[in-house]
């Protein structure tokens, strides 16, 4: 369970700014949250245009969306 989604968002933003692209697995290992929760969180960030996803159905790479 994630205590503070705002903190998780900040961690994701820092990691993606630093690394450019990261897979869901890399984000999971770096942040330490469950893969299922993180997958839903990333889908929500994608839906509100904060992140962009590249890759296939089975392999997803995320990056900060540039406007």
Phi and psi in radians as a Rosetta constraint file:
Dihedral C 1 N 2 CA 2 C 2 CIRCULARHARMONIC -1.684 0.35
Dihedral N 2 CA 2 C 2 N 3 CIRCULARHARMONIC 2.188 0.35
Dihedral C 2 N 3 CA 3 C 3 CIRCULARHARMONIC -1.324 0.35
Dihedral N 3 CA 3 C 3 N 4 CIRCULARHARMONIC -0.649 0.35
Dihedral C 3 N 4 CA 4 C 4 CIRCULARHARMONIC -2.416 0.35
Dihedral N 4 CA 4 C 4 N 5 CIRCULARHARMONIC 1.705 0.35
Dihedral C 4 N 5 CA 5 C 5 CIRCULARHARMONIC -1.081 0.35
Dihedral N 5 CA 5 C 5 N 6 CIRCULARHARMONIC -0.497 0.35
Dihedral C 5 N 6 CA 6 C 6 CIRCULARHARMONIC -1.114 0.35
Dihedral N 6 CA 6 C 6 N 7 CIRCULARHARMONIC -0.703 0.35
Dihedral C 6 N 7 CA 7 C 7 CIRCULARHARMONIC -1.156 0.35
Dihedral N 7 CA 7 C 7 N 8 CIRCULARHARMONIC -0.698 0.35
Dihedral C 7 N 8 CA 8 C 8 CIRCULARHARMONIC -1.084 0.35
Dihedral N 8 CA 8 C 8 N 9 CIRCULARHARMONIC -0.738 0.35
Dihedral C 8 N 9 CA 9 C 9 CIRCULARHARMONIC -1.067 0.35
Dihedral N 9 CA 9 C 9 N 10 CIRCULARHARMONIC -0.734 0.35
Dihedral C 9 N 10 CA 10 C 10 CIRCULARHARMONIC -1.109 0.35
Dihedral N 10 CA 10 C 10 N 11 CIRCULARHARMONIC -0.732 0.35
Dihedral C 10 N 11 CA 11 C 11 CIRCULARHARMONIC -1.088 0.35
Dihedral N 11 CA 11 C 11 N 12 CIRCULARHARMONIC -0.789 0.35
Dihedral C 11 N 12 CA 12 C 12 CIRCULARHARMONIC -1.073 0.35
Dihedral N 12 CA 12 C 12 N 13 CIRCULARHARMONIC -0.790 0.35
Dihedral C 12 N 13 CA 13 C 13 CIRCULARHARMONIC -1.042 0.35
Dihedral N 13 CA 13 C 13 N 14 CIRCULARHARMONIC -0.796 0.35
Dihedral C 13 N 14 CA 14 C 14 CIRCULARHARMONIC -1.081 0.35
Dihedral N 14 CA 14 C 14 N 15 CIRCULARHARMONIC -0.785 0.35
Dihedral C 14 N 15 CA 15 C 15 CIRCULARHARMONIC -1.118 0.35
Dihedral N 15 CA 15 C 15 N 16 CIRCULARHARMONIC -0.753 0.35
Dihedral C 15 N 16 CA 16 C 16 CIRCULARHARMONIC -1.243 0.35
Dihedral N 16 CA 16 C 16 N 17 CIRCULARHARMONIC -0.596 0.35
Dihedral C 16 N 17 CA 17 C 17 CIRCULARHARMONIC -1.125 0.35
Dihedral N 17 CA 17 C 17 N 18 CIRCULARHARMONIC -0.724 0.35
Dihedral C 17 N 18 CA 18 C 18 CIRCULARHARMONIC -1.251 0.35
Dihedral N 18 CA 18 C 18 N 19 CIRCULARHARMONIC -0.755 0.35
Dihedral C 18 N 19 CA 19 C 19 CIRCULARHARMONIC -1.772 0.35
Dihedral N 19 CA 19 C 19 N 20 CIRCULARHARMONIC -0.220 0.35
Dihedral C 19 N 20 CA 20 C 20 CIRCULARHARMONIC 1.431 0.35
Dihedral N 20 CA 20 C 20 N 21 CIRCULARHARMONIC -1.336 0.35
Dihedral C 20 N 21 CA 21 C 21 CIRCULARHARMONIC -2.035 0.35
Dihedral N 21 CA 21 C 21 N 22 CIRCULARHARMONIC 2.463 0.35
Dihedral C 21 N 22 CA 22 C 22 CIRCULARHARMONIC -2.512 0.35
Dihedral N 22 CA 22 C 22 N 23 CIRCULARHARMONIC 2.504 0.35
Dihedral C 22 N 23 CA 23 C 23 CIRCULARHARMONIC -1.414 0.35
Dihedral N 23 CA 23 C 23 N 24 CIRCULARHARMONIC 2.868 0.35
Dihedral C 23 N 24 CA 24 C 24 CIRCULARHARMONIC -1.038 0.35
Dihedral N 24 CA 24 C 24 N 25 CIRCULARHARMONIC -0.684 0.35
Dihedral C 24 N 25 CA 25 C 25 CIRCULARHARMONIC -1.102 0.35
Dihedral N 25 CA 25 C 25 N 26 CIRCULARHARMONIC -0.745 0.35
Dihedral C 25 N 26 CA 26 C 26 CIRCULARHARMONIC -1.124 0.35
Dihedral N 26 CA 26 C 26 N 27 CIRCULARHARMONIC -0.749 0.35
Dihedral C 26 N 27 CA 27 C 27 CIRCULARHARMONIC -1.099 0.35
Dihedral N 27 CA 27 C 27 N 28 CIRCULARHARMONIC -0.749 0.35
Dihedral C 27 N 28 CA 28 C 28 CIRCULARHARMONIC -1.022 0.35
Dihedral N 28 CA 28 C 28 N 29 CIRCULARHARMONIC -0.824 0.35
Dihedral C 28 N 29 CA 29 C 29 CIRCULARHARMONIC -1.140 0.35
Dihedral N 29 CA 29 C 29 N 30 CIRCULARHARMONIC -0.670 0.35
Dihedral C 29 N 30 CA 30 C 30 CIRCULARHARMONIC -1.275 0.35
Dihedral N 30 CA 30 C 30 N 31 CIRCULARHARMONIC -0.617 0.35
Dihedral C 30 N 31 CA 31 C 31 CIRCULARHARMONIC -1.673 0.35
Dihedral N 31 CA 31 C 31 N 32 CIRCULARHARMONIC -0.603 0.35
Dihedral C 31 N 32 CA 32 C 32 CIRCULARHARMONIC 1.458 0.35
Dihedral N 32 CA 32 C 32 N 33 CIRCULARHARMONIC 0.554 0.35
Dihedral C 32 N 33 CA 33 C 33 CIRCULARHARMONIC -1.923 0.35
Dihedral N 33 CA 33 C 33 N 34 CIRCULARHARMONIC 2.899 0.35
Dihedral C 33 N 34 CA 34 C 34 CIRCULARHARMONIC -1.179 0.35
Dihedral N 34 CA 34 C 34 N 35 CIRCULARHARMONIC 2.569 0.35
Dihedral C 34 N 35 CA 35 C 35 CIRCULARHARMONIC -1.087 0.35
Dihedral N 35 CA 35 C 35 N 36 CIRCULARHARMONIC -0.729 0.35
Dihedral C 35 N 36 CA 36 C 36 CIRCULARHARMONIC -1.105 0.35
Dihedral N 36 CA 36 C 36 N 37 CIRCULARHARMONIC -0.780 0.35
Dihedral C 36 N 37 CA 37 C 37 CIRCULARHARMONIC -1.104 0.35
Dihedral N 37 CA 37 C 37 N 38 CIRCULARHARMONIC -0.804 0.35
Dihedral C 37 N 38 CA 38 C 38 CIRCULARHARMONIC -1.106 0.35
Dihedral N 38 CA 38 C 38 N 39 CIRCULARHARMONIC -0.669 0.35
Dihedral C 38 N 39 CA 39 C 39 CIRCULARHARMONIC -1.054 0.35
Dihedral N 39 CA 39 C 39 N 40 CIRCULARHARMONIC -0.785 0.35
Dihedral C 39 N 40 CA 40 C 40 CIRCULARHARMONIC -1.156 0.35
Dihedral N 40 CA 40 C 40 N 41 CIRCULARHARMONIC -0.687 0.35
Dihedral C 40 N 41 CA 41 C 41 CIRCULARHARMONIC -1.116 0.35
Dihedral N 41 CA 41 C 41 N 42 CIRCULARHARMONIC -0.757 0.35
Dihedral C 41 N 42 CA 42 C 42 CIRCULARHARMONIC -1.170 0.35
Dihedral N 42 CA 42 C 42 N 43 CIRCULARHARMONIC -0.639 0.35
Dihedral C 42 N 43 CA 43 C 43 CIRCULARHARMONIC -1.100 0.35
Dihedral N 43 CA 43 C 43 N 44 CIRCULARHARMONIC -0.683 0.35
Dihedral C 43 N 44 CA 44 C 44 CIRCULARHARMONIC -1.158 0.35
Dihedral N 44 CA 44 C 44 N 45 CIRCULARHARMONIC -0.735 0.35
Dihedral C 44 N 45 CA 45 C 45 CIRCULARHARMONIC -1.111 0.35
Dihedral N 45 CA 45 C 45 N 46 CIRCULARHARMONIC -0.630 0.35
Dihedral C 45 N 46 CA 46 C 46 CIRCULARHARMONIC -1.183 0.35
Dihedral N 46 CA 46 C 46 N 47 CIRCULARHARMONIC -0.692 0.35
Dihedral C 46 N 47 CA 47 C 47 CIRCULARHARMONIC -1.140 0.35
Dihedral N 47 CA 47 C 47 N 48 CIRCULARHARMONIC -0.527 0.35
Dihedral C 47 N 48 CA 48 C 48 CIRCULARHARMONIC -1.747 0.35
Dihedral N 48 CA 48 C 48 N 49 CIRCULARHARMONIC 0.294 0.35
Dihedral C 48 N 49 CA 49 C 49 CIRCULARHARMONIC 1.122 0.35
Dihedral N 49 CA 49 C 49 N 50 CIRCULARHARMONIC 0.559 0.35
Dihedral C 49 N 50 CA 50 C 50 CIRCULARHARMONIC -1.613 0.35
Dihedral N 50 CA 50 C 50 N 51 CIRCULARHARMONIC -0.562 0.35
Dihedral C 50 N 51 CA 51 C 51 CIRCULARHARMONIC -2.221 0.35
Dihedral N 51 CA 51 C 51 N 52 CIRCULARHARMONIC 2.815 0.35
Dihedral C 51 N 52 CA 52 C 52 CIRCULARHARMONIC -2.151 0.35
Dihedral N 52 CA 52 C 52 N 53 CIRCULARHARMONIC 2.507 0.35
Dihedral C 52 N 53 CA 53 C 53 CIRCULARHARMONIC -1.988 0.35
Dihedral N 53 CA 53 C 53 N 54 CIRCULARHARMONIC 2.359 0.35
Dihedral C 53 N 54 CA 54 C 54 CIRCULARHARMONIC -2.127 0.35
Dihedral N 54 CA 54 C 54 N 55 CIRCULARHARMONIC 2.786 0.35
Dihedral C 54 N 55 CA 55 C 55 CIRCULARHARMONIC 2.061 0.35
Dihedral N 55 CA 55 C 55 N 56 CIRCULARHARMONIC -2.750 0.35
Dihedral C 55 N 56 CA 56 C 56 CIRCULARHARMONIC -1.893 0.35
Dihedral N 56 CA 56 C 56 N 57 CIRCULARHARMONIC -3.087 0.35
Dihedral C 56 N 57 CA 57 C 57 CIRCULARHARMONIC -1.083 0.35
Dihedral N 57 CA 57 C 57 N 58 CIRCULARHARMONIC -0.597 0.35
Dihedral C 57 N 58 CA 58 C 58 CIRCULARHARMONIC -1.678 0.35
Dihedral N 58 CA 58 C 58 N 59 CIRCULARHARMONIC -0.313 0.35
Dihedral C 58 N 59 CA 59 C 59 CIRCULARHARMONIC -2.255 0.35
Dihedral N 59 CA 59 C 59 N 60 CIRCULARHARMONIC 1.964 0.35
Dihedral C 59 N 60 CA 60 C 60 CIRCULARHARMONIC -1.998 0.35
Dihedral N 60 CA 60 C 60 N 61 CIRCULARHARMONIC 2.309 0.35
Dihedral C 60 N 61 CA 61 C 61 CIRCULARHARMONIC -1.998 0.35
Dihedral N 61 CA 61 C 61 N 62 CIRCULARHARMONIC 2.314 0.35
Dihedral C 61 N 62 CA 62 C 62 CIRCULARHARMONIC -1.952 0.35
Dihedral N 62 CA 62 C 62 N 63 CIRCULARHARMONIC 2.582 0.35
Dihedral C 62 N 63 CA 63 C 63 CIRCULARHARMONIC -2.556 0.35
Dihedral N 63 CA 63 C 63 N 64 CIRCULARHARMONIC 2.810 0.35
Dihedral C 63 N 64 CA 64 C 64 CIRCULARHARMONIC -1.168 0.35
Dihedral N 64 CA 64 C 64 N 65 CIRCULARHARMONIC 2.352 0.35
Dihedral C 64 N 65 CA 65 C 65 CIRCULARHARMONIC -1.404 0.35
Dihedral N 65 CA 65 C 65 N 66 CIRCULARHARMONIC 2.195 0.35
Dihedral C 65 N 66 CA 66 C 66 CIRCULARHARMONIC -1.619 0.35
Dihedral N 66 CA 66 C 66 N 67 CIRCULARHARMONIC 2.334 0.35
